[in-house]
Amino acid sequence: MNPKERLMAVLRREEPDQIPFTLYAETLKLVGLAIYEPWRKLLDQGLSLFAALAVQTHKVKCPNASMDIMHHYKTQTSWSPVDLMISMNKPHEISGEIKTPIGTDKFFAVMESMDLSEMLPWFPEDGFFIKTLEDYEIFTYLIEDTEYTPYYDDVNEFQMIIGNYGIVPTFVPKSPFQSMIMLLGPHRLAIDYYTHRKEFDELYNAIYKKELEVYKIAAESPAEVIWGPDNVTGLITSPKFFKDYSLKFYNEVADIFHKHDKIYVVHMDGELKCLADLIAETRIDAIESFTPPPVGDLTIKEAKEKWKDKVIWSNFPEPVCLQGQREVKKTTKKMLKEAAPGNNFILGISEGFPSFMHMLSTVPNILKTINKFGKYPIAKE
């Protein structure tokens, strides 16, 4: 099997020839794949690419709203146009405002770079969009004003670039409750849930209704896989929140996707033990970026017992590489043994390495270990 066939076999609940090993295409950079010989060799040896943040299958606009953003580079400046362009990729602050007919929302954030994969808005506490009750009204207006239209050109084009080395999903907005976390921040979300439930639920319902539109567009797209970048963790999404706000949405959109023969993959990379039984009730096809100890709190063995009908797409816990490459190999073998015989299991790397040099040594080590010990079916001890 080639890397794409191997990956799709698992996602379709078929038998692969060995455990797939994936890496986000954005981590490697496509230019690096083209010019850096070691990466090309890894692809030929079985490394699979998962282009999680490459394409969306929709375009979006708010016809009655506008946004102005100011980038603050401070002393990172020069007379040279080339220097100016390079400085745009350096860490800096941004401030801006979103204007609507019913009010203006101001925001602030610190950006690590202009790279999309590093721009996801994990804003500091003072940078979340909703800070007052008035902001609820503004964002409800924005949500209802949003217009989505299908745009499918990029899916096929990017899959042609990746070829048989991996898959290109379309990524959709975070599910409604995870979007609420991004808009309010964990602190305000918890307070407003108890003190302003009416406004809280009205905003949630507006997001829910609007997101059904864009998820239906994704369902009708050429993409075989739909990826939700939810970053779920029980540290913020408690079992009560998950049951009351996430479970129904996941199952409703999963049914929409399955009606169109799509595979629904959701990024859940946090502590999931307290949510394990509820996740089992969802009709999500794959839990991607599932991270076992020492980072997460649920083992692969426990996850397999809880989620018998789901693909466990496990993230290798990157801090292990700080313990040396011998420990990387040991941990990889342990993960494979826990996953035995290996059905419904994918091993990947979806989070950040401590450094680029750690990635250069760790990725080949994991792949070599999988190629040796990850042949399907893996013998149970």
C-alpha atoms as one frame of an Amber mdcrd trajectory, in Angstrom:
protein
   0.000   0.000   0.000   1.098   3.572  -0.583   0.722   6.089   2.280  -2.655
   7.401   1.063  -4.126   3.925   0.570  -2.896   2.837   4.002  -4.401   5.865
   5.721  -7.750   5.634   3.938  -7.957   1.897   4.630  -7.922   2.533   8.367
 -10.374   5.435   8.139 -12.741   3.180   6.169 -12.394   0.398   8.812 -10.465
  -1.801   6.408  -7.205  -3.639   7.082  -3.925  -1.853   6.285  -0.632  -3.592
   5.617   0.865  -1.745   8.588   0.053   1.051  11.015  -0.022   4.409   9.184
   2.278   7.145  10.475   1.174  10.694   9.706   2.598  14.163   9.949   0.795
  17.425   9.285   1.828  18.695   5.859   2.024  22.197   7.339   4.692  20.982
   9.766   7.006  19.890   6.971   6.138  22.711   4.536   5.636  21.676   0.931
   8.747  23.550  -0.164  10.780  21.510   2.295   9.366  18.310   0.857  10.501
  19.345  -2.588  14.086  20.354  -1.781  15.104  18.483   1.376  16.203  14.965
   0.418  15.705  13.289   3.852  12.001  14.217   3.835  11.546  12.741   0.364
  13.130   9.509   1.554  10.770   9.369   4.544   7.791   9.702   2.220   9.087
   6.856   0.096   9.561   4.797   3.269   5.900   5.199   4.232   5.424   8.555
   5.991   1.884   9.820   5.339   0.947  13.488   5.048  -2.202  14.894   6.605
  -2.877  18.355   5.133  -5.191  19.369   7.963  -5.108  23.131   7.459  -4.679
  23.270   3.699  -8.160  23.872   2.292 -11.689  24.867   3.112 -14.616  24.131
   0.842 -16.375  27.432   1.333 -15.943  31.158   1.014 -17.327  33.556   3.553
 -18.355  37.194   3.840 -20.442  39.445   6.042 -22.033  41.936   3.609 -23.024
  44.446   6.297 -19.869  44.367   8.412 -16.246  45.408   7.960 -12.963  44.697
   9.753  -9.886  46.902  10.138  -6.620  45.475  11.490  -3.434  47.304  12.467
  -0.147  45.374  12.768   2.343  46.756  15.310   5.947  45.799  14.510   7.600
  48.418  16.742  11.364  48.518  15.985  11.214  45.782  13.343  11.491  48.188
  10.457  13.883  49.242   7.706  14.131  51.331   4.568  14.428  48.121   2.498
  11.235  46.622   1.015  12.804  43.176   1.399  13.491  43.771   5.104   9.938
  45.017   5.553   8.501  41.874   3.995  10.673  39.647   6.194   9.677  41.575
   9.322   6.029  40.765   8.627   6.806  37.141   9.511   8.190  38.077  12.942
   6.216  38.043  16.211   4.182  41.209  16.596   0.989  42.632  18.023  -2.204
  43.367  16.161  -5.178  45.480  17.116  -8.345  46.103  15.243 -12.079  46.447
  15.214 -15.072  44.800  13.603 -17.757  47.288  12.622 -21.427  46.396  12.299
 -24.581  48.558  12.011 -25.369  47.834  15.660 -21.929  48.437  17.179 -18.162
  47.952  17.014 -16.034  45.276  18.667 -12.373  46.041  19.358  -9.746  43.334
  19.744  -6.064  42.818  20.446  -3.792  39.827  19.958  -0.151  38.775  19.856
   0.770  36.971  16.634   3.779  34.674  16.550   4.066  35.002  12.757   2.031
  35.407   9.589   2.129  31.635   9.049  -1.419  30.229   8.961  -0.463  27.197
  11.030   0.753  29.544  13.795  -2.018  32.136  13.508  -4.898  30.222  15.035
  -6.347  32.710  17.513  -5.276  31.472  20.903  -5.548  35.014  22.173  -4.296
  36.200  25.569  -6.866  36.900  28.254  -7.399  40.501  27.119  -7.612  39.460
  23.469 -10.816  37.430  23.346 -13.492  39.012  21.199 -16.418  39.025  23.614
 -15.720  41.121  26.703 -19.129  42.674  27.503 -22.806  41.853  27.142 -22.954
  44.375  24.288 -20.419  42.227  22.416 -22.875  39.327  22.535 -25.318  41.362
  20.479 -22.615  42.407  17.997 -21.418  38.865  17.430 -24.921  37.459  17.146
 -25.479  40.011  14.393 -22.204  39.021  12.697 -23.096  35.336  12.816 -26.526
  35.887  11.314 -25.082  38.267   8.691 -22.499  35.727   7.510 -22.950  34.267
   4.032 -21.296  30.987   3.029 -20.848  29.864  -0.559 -19.325  26.599  -1.852
 -15.773  26.662  -3.207 -14.366  23.279  -4.151 -11.429  24.058  -6.458  -8.685
  23.832  -3.834  -9.488  20.309  -2.643  -8.680  18.550  -5.888  -5.724  20.846
  -6.643  -4.058  20.263  -3.279  -4.688  16.518  -3.374  -2.935  16.495  -6.749
   0.074  18.178  -5.084   0.126  15.698  -2.182  -0.504  12.743  -4.500  -0.318
   9.289  -2.953   1.707  10.571  -0.008  -1.369  11.490   2.028  -4.828  13.006
   2.214  -6.320  16.477   2.028  -9.397  16.958   4.227 -11.473  20.083   4.266
 -11.439  21.804   7.635 -14.606  23.334   8.997 -15.125  25.863  11.804 -14.802
  24.598  15.344 -18.043  23.116  16.668 -20.330  25.653  18.392 -19.178  25.151
  21.975 -15.492  25.163  21.038 -16.160  28.342  19.041 -17.695  29.837  22.191
 -14.450  29.105  24.054 -12.498  30.928  21.357 -14.800  33.944  21.429 -15.148
  34.347  25.194 -12.045  32.699  26.619 -12.292  30.030  29.349 -12.635  32.504
  32.222 -15.531  34.545  30.843 -17.193  31.461  29.393 -17.434  29.915  32.873
 -18.704  33.119  34.487 -21.246  33.962  31.783 -22.606  30.437  31.768 -23.788
  30.987  35.338 -24.525  34.719  35.308 -25.814  35.409  31.780 -27.252  32.089
  30.613 -29.829  33.711  28.337 -27.212  35.592  26.300 -24.861  32.593  26.462
 -27.428  30.184  25.023 -28.667  32.641  22.392 -25.121  33.059  21.056 -24.557
  29.296  21.114 -27.795  28.653  19.213 -26.908  31.286  16.608 -23.517  29.625
  16.021 -25.131  26.174  15.895 -27.650  27.218  13.252 -25.089  29.016  11.088
 -22.520  26.256  11.287 -25.004  23.739   9.922 -24.888  25.755   6.687 -21.120
  25.503   6.258 -20.971  21.874   7.401 -23.569  20.965   4.744 -21.411  22.676
   2.109 -18.450  20.557   3.272 -20.598  17.419   3.112 -21.352  18.066  -0.557
 -17.702  18.768  -1.436 -15.253  16.424  -3.200 -13.286  15.982   0.035 -13.411
  12.442   1.422 -12.532  13.534   4.961 -13.964  16.389   7.036 -11.693  17.630
   9.823 -12.928  19.610  12.826 -10.100  21.494  14.650 -11.822  21.364  18.029
  -8.909  20.968  20.505 -11.237  19.333  23.022  -9.976  18.892  26.572 -11.871
  17.997  29.723  -9.976  20.757  31.532 -12.299  23.289  29.850 -15.089  21.268
  28.250 -16.498  19.525  31.298 -18.741  16.442  30.974 -21.767  18.674  31.624
 -20.744  21.116  28.888 -20.027  18.252  26.490 -23.364  16.559  27.163 -25.427
  19.758  27.004 -23.650  21.554  24.153 -21.434  19.223  22.092 -23.011  15.774
  21.875 -26.110  16.727  19.871 -24.123  18.819  17.374 -21.494  16.151  16.745
 -24.161  13.553  16.043 -26.298  15.794  13.849 -23.410  16.780  11.581 -21.963
  13.247  11.630 -25.268  12.021  10.188 -25.088  14.719   7.498 -21.539  13.688
   6.583 -22.324   9.979   6.559 -25.285  10.561   4.255 -22.723  11.920   1.772
 -20.211   9.115   2.467 -17.772  11.423   4.280 -15.450  10.520   7.142 -15.790
  12.834  10.144 -12.539  13.399  12.043 -12.365  15.639  15.128  -9.182  16.963
  16.752  -9.344  16.121  20.469  -5.856  16.553  21.894  -6.427  17.243  25.582
  -7.270  15.326  28.736 -10.197  13.103  27.750 -10.673  10.576  30.562 -13.628
  12.431  32.066 -15.228  12.688  28.598 -14.488   9.160  27.363 -17.984   7.740
  27.893 -19.640  10.752  26.262 -17.264  10.658  23.276 -18.294   7.022  22.858
 -21.886   8.235  22.369 -20.925  10.415  19.412 -21.034   9.231  15.818 -17.665
  10.817  15.051 -15.555   8.426  12.945 -12.074   9.268  14.246 -10.629  10.985
  17.308  -7.560  12.712  15.873  -4.603  13.935  17.907  -5.653  11.752  20.839
  -2.635  12.070  23.122  -1.786   9.369  25.678   0.307   9.876  28.844   2.568
  11.535  29.812   0.656  14.414  28.165  -2.917  13.128  28.147  -4.685  11.162
  30.869  -6.157   8.262  28.891  -4.087   5.345  27.589  -4.464   3.869  24.103
  -5.668   0.614  25.666  -8.360   2.455  27.651  -9.405   4.451  24.586  -9.739
   1.289  22.478 -11.946  -0.260  25.139 -14.155   2.837  25.316 -14.320   3.661
  21.593 -14.682   0.312  19.853 -16.361   1.820  16.786 -13.950   4.740  16.316
 -10.552   5.199  14.756  -8.038   6.308  17.366  -5.639   8.623  15.569  -3.030
   8.939  18.270  -0.557  11.771  18.574   2.941  10.777  19.685   3.569  12.715
  22.942   6.374  14.980  21.714   7.907  15.759  25.161   9.161  12.160  25.153
  11.816  13.192  22.614  13.436  15.295  25.340  14.311  12.000  27.041  16.372
  10.853  24.068  15.832   8.748  20.968  16.057   5.472  22.875  12.977   6.512
  24.834  11.248   7.593  21.588  11.706   4.087  20.181  10.585   2.490  23.453
   7.443   4.655  23.617   6.593   3.968  19.963   6.810   0.196  20.547   4.650
   0.534  23.663   1.996   2.490  21.740   1.946  -0.145  19.006   1.566  -2.948
  21.546  -1.327  -1.162  23.251  -3.005  -0.719  19.864  -2.598  -4.406  18.894
  -3.723  -5.881  16.609  -3.773  -2.373  15.129  -7.228  -2.143  13.584  -8.789
   1.330  13.746  -5.460   2.847  14.787  -3.231   5.528  13.279  -0.090   6.960
  14.818   0.848  10.516  13.997   2.421  13.748  15.093   0.037  16.665  15.277
   1.450  18.977  17.922   4.647  21.019  18.181   8.141  19.666  18.760  10.414
  21.262  21.374  12.674  22.233  18.456  13.189  21.604  14.741  16.259  19.484
  15.527  14.150  17.216  17.740  11.785  16.724  14.814  14.652  15.824  12.468
  15.744  12.954  14.705  12.378  11.854  16.117  10.289  11.471  12.951  12.711
   9.050  11.211  13.070   7.093  14.460   9.296   6.631  14.857   8.868   5.682
  11.189  11.694   3.151  11.346  10.173   1.621  14.480   6.720   1.383  12.889
   8.128  -0.173   9.741   9.772  -2.846  11.882   7.175  -3.472  14.610   3.943
  -2.063  13.164   3.078  -4.656  10.514  -0.624  -5.523  10.627  -1.775  -7.474
  12.526   0.411  -6.685  15.530   0.741  -9.660  17.851  -0.964  -9.261  21.217
   1.112 -10.024  24.272
